[in-house]
Amino acid sequence: MATASGVITVVQESRFQLALDGGGTRLFVLSRHAPVDPDQLLAARNARTHVAVTFRPAAGLIAGEARAIAETSF
């Protein structure tokens, strides 16, 4: 699994966009196995919380499958 860090900028249901620390953005789909729900994604976006997303590439999708999201200090 890979990790990306940054700030969540867009949330739509279980999909979200992460503004990456190094520049650019990345799209994710929240895994049904992730211990996070869409309301928590919205709260992190609204608070501009810095997060680390653990993910794996999702076959046939342009988005990664987010397996875990944790608050980090930047």
Residue pairs with C-beta under 8 A, 6 or more apart in sequence:
1 54
1 55
1 56
1 67
2 54
2 55
2 56
2 57
2 64
3 52
3 53
3 54
3 55
4 18
4 20
4 26
4 52
4 53
4 55
4 64
5 20
5 21
5 50
5 51
5 52
5 53
5 72
5 74
6 18
6 19
6 20
6 21
6 26
6 50
6 51
7 18
7 19
7 45
7 48
7 49
7 50
7 51
8 16
8 17
8 18
8 19
8 41
8 44
8 45
8 49
8 51
9 17
9 18
9 19
9 25
9 45
10 16
10 17
10 45
11 38
11 41
11 42
11 45
13 38
14 29
14 30
14 38
14 41
15 27
15 28
15 29
15 30
15 63
16 27
16 28
16 30
16 41
16 45
16 66
17 25
17 26
17 27
17 28
18 25
18 26
18 27
18 28
18 51
18 53
19 25
20 26
21 74
26 63
26 64
27 62
27 63
27 64
28 53
28 55
28 63
28 64
28 65
28 66
29 58
29 61
29 63
29 64
29 65
29 66
30 36
30 37
30 38
30 41
30 66
31 65
31 66
31 67
33 67
34 66
34 67
34 68
34 69
35 68
36 66
36 68
36 69
40 69
41 69
43 49
44 51
44 69
44 71
49 71
50 71
50 72
50 73
50 74
51 69
51 70
51 71
51 72
52 69
52 70
52 72
53 64
53 66
53 68
53 69
54 66
54 67
54 68
54 69
54 70
55 64
55 65
55 66
55 67
56 64
56 65
56 67
57 64
57 65
58 64
58 65
